Amino acid sequence: MPARAIRVSDWLFALAGGVLLTLMTRFNAELAHRTTAVYASWAAHGVGALVALLLVAAVRARHARREPVLDDPVRGRTPLWFRLGGVPGACVVVLSAVTVNGPLGLSGTIALMLTGQIVFGIASDRFGLLRIPKRRIAPTDLAVAGLILAGSVLVVAGGA
């Protein structure tokens, strides 16, 4: 399999995602500081739901002018547990609002979130979790994960 060329847009999307995650976590923590973590989570998810509905409406309006698309043959076969991603996501939002306002701070919270995503991603690749294809873990994958973990430890330990 040929290596995929890294495009500038990949880097820009990654950078934008990191900036948006940091801003969202900071704003949510500020709202949690002034109210409660649960209220801040509801507010974040409410705003996210409104934006998602607007995007769905915009995409539907755009596609309504095109030719109709045939029905998806896989529709209706999605397991129920696939739809439960919002539950852990809501817990992450509440917990991040609590930890940002605690001694861990914003940097430590984001470092731990990143660490958790890396570890779960490697486990998912190795064991084929969530129906993704199993993949052998390359030494470079472990090196990258190790560097991110080491950086996270420095951020968390340095902030304490």
C-alpha positions as CSV (number, residue, x, y, z in Angstrom):
1,M,0.0,0.0,0.0
2,P,1.6,3.3,-1.0
3,A,2.0,5.9,1.6
4,R,-0.6,8.6,1.5
5,A,0.8,12.1,0.6
6,I,0.4,14.6,3.4
7,R,-1.5,17.6,2.2
8,V,-1.4,21.1,3.6
9,S,-5.2,20.8,4.2
10,D,-4.6,17.9,6.5
11,W,-2.3,20.0,8.7
12,L,-4.7,22.9,8.6
13,F,-7.6,20.8,9.7
14,A,-5.6,19.2,12.5
15,L,-4.5,22.6,13.7
16,A,-8.0,24.0,13.5
17,G,-9.3,21.0,15.4
18,G,-6.8,21.5,18.1
19,V,-7.6,25.2,18.4
20,L,-11.3,24.6,18.5
21,L,-10.9,21.8,21.1
22,T,-8.9,24.1,23.3
23,L,-11.3,27.0,22.9
24,M,-14.3,24.9,23.5
25,T,-12.8,23.4,26.6
26,R,-11.8,26.8,28.0
27,F,-15.2,28.4,27.3
28,N,-17.0,25.4,28.8
29,A,-14.8,25.5,31.9
30,E,-15.5,29.2,32.3
31,L,-19.2,28.6,32.1
32,A,-18.9,25.7,34.6
33,H,-17.0,27.9,36.9
34,R,-19.8,30.5,36.9
35,T,-22.6,27.9,37.0
36,T,-22.2,24.1,37.2
37,A,-20.3,21.5,35.1
38,V,-23.6,19.8,34.2
39,Y,-25.2,23.0,33.1
40,A,-22.1,23.9,31.0
41,S,-22.3,20.4,29.4
42,W,-26.0,21.0,28.5
43,A,-25.2,24.4,27.1
44,A,-22.3,23.0,25.0
45,H,-24.4,20.2,23.7
46,G,-27.3,22.5,23.0
47,V,-25.2,24.8,20.9
48,G,-23.6,21.9,19.2
49,A,-27.1,20.4,18.4
50,L,-28.3,23.7,16.9
51,V,-25.2,24.0,14.8
52,A,-25.6,20.4,13.6
53,L,-29.3,21.0,12.7
54,L,-28.3,24.1,10.7
55,L,-25.6,22.2,8.9
56,V,-28.0,19.3,8.1
57,A,-30.6,21.7,6.8
58,A,-28.0,23.5,4.6
59,V,-26.8,20.2,3.2
60,R,-30.3,19.0,2.6
61,A,-31.2,22.2,0.8
62,R,-28.1,21.9,-1.4
63,H,-28.8,18.3,-2.2
64,A,-32.5,18.9,-2.9
65,R,-31.6,20.7,-6.1
66,R,-29.6,17.7,-7.4
67,E,-30.8,14.4,-8.7
68,P,-32.2,12.1,-6.0
69,V,-29.8,9.6,-4.6
70,L,-30.7,5.9,-4.3
71,D,-31.4,4.6,-0.8
72,D,-28.4,3.3,1.2
73,P,-28.5,-0.5,1.2
74,V,-26.9,-0.6,4.6
75,R,-29.4,1.7,6.3
76,G,-31.2,0.1,9.2
77,R,-28.4,-2.3,10.0
78,T,-26.6,-0.1,12.5
79,P,-26.3,-1.6,16.0
80,L,-27.9,0.3,18.8
81,W,-24.7,0.7,20.7
82,F,-23.3,2.8,17.7
83,R,-25.6,5.5,18.7
84,L,-24.4,5.7,22.3
85,G,-21.3,7.8,21.5
86,G,-23.0,10.9,22.9
87,V,-23.1,9.5,26.4
88,P,-19.4,9.2,27.0
89,G,-19.0,12.5,25.1
90,A,-21.2,14.2,27.5
91,C,-19.3,12.7,30.4
92,V,-16.0,14.0,28.9
93,V,-17.5,17.5,28.6
94,V,-18.6,17.5,32.3
95,L,-15.3,16.0,33.5
96,S,-13.2,18.4,31.4
97,A,-15.1,21.4,32.9
98,V,-14.4,20.1,36.4
99,T,-10.7,19.3,35.7
100,V,-9.9,22.6,34.0
101,N,-11.2,24.5,37.0
102,G,-9.2,22.3,39.3
103,P,-5.4,22.0,39.9
104,L,-4.9,20.2,36.6
105,G,-5.7,23.2,34.5
106,L,-6.5,23.5,30.7
107,S,-3.1,22.2,29.5
108,G,-3.2,19.1,31.7
109,T,-6.8,18.4,30.9
110,I,-6.2,18.5,27.1
111,A,-3.0,16.5,27.6
112,L,-4.9,13.7,29.4
113,M,-7.7,13.8,26.8
114,L,-5.1,13.5,24.0
115,T,-3.4,10.6,25.8
116,G,-6.7,8.7,26.2
117,Q,-7.5,9.1,22.5
118,I,-4.1,7.9,21.5
119,V,-4.2,4.8,23.8
120,F,-7.8,3.9,22.7
121,G,-6.8,4.5,19.0
122,I,-3.9,2.1,19.3
123,A,-6.0,-0.5,21.1
124,S,-8.8,-0.1,18.4
125,D,-6.3,-0.6,15.6
126,R,-4.7,-3.7,17.3
127,F,-7.9,-5.5,18.3
128,G,-10.4,-4.2,15.7
129,L,-12.6,-2.5,18.2
130,L,-15.8,-0.7,17.0
131,R,-15.7,-2.7,13.7
132,I,-12.6,-1.1,12.3
133,P,-10.1,-3.4,10.5
134,K,-7.4,-5.0,12.7
135,R,-4.0,-3.5,12.0
136,R,-0.6,-4.5,13.2
137,I,0.9,-1.7,15.4
138,A,4.1,-0.3,13.8
139,P,7.1,0.8,15.8
140,T,6.5,4.4,14.6
141,D,3.0,4.2,16.1
142,L,4.5,3.3,19.5
143,A,7.1,6.0,19.2
144,V,4.6,8.7,18.4
145,A,2.3,7.5,21.3
146,G,5.4,7.4,23.6
147,L,6.3,11.0,22.7
148,I,2.8,12.2,23.3
149,L,2.5,10.3,26.6
150,A,5.9,11.8,27.7
151,G,4.7,15.3,26.7
152,S,1.5,14.8,28.6
153,V,3.4,13.7,31.7
154,L,5.6,16.8,31.5
155,V,2.5,19.0,31.2
156,V,0.7,17.4,34.0
157,A,3.7,17.1,36.4
158,G,4.9,20.6,35.5
159,G,1.6,22.1,36.3
160,A,1.4,20.5,39.8
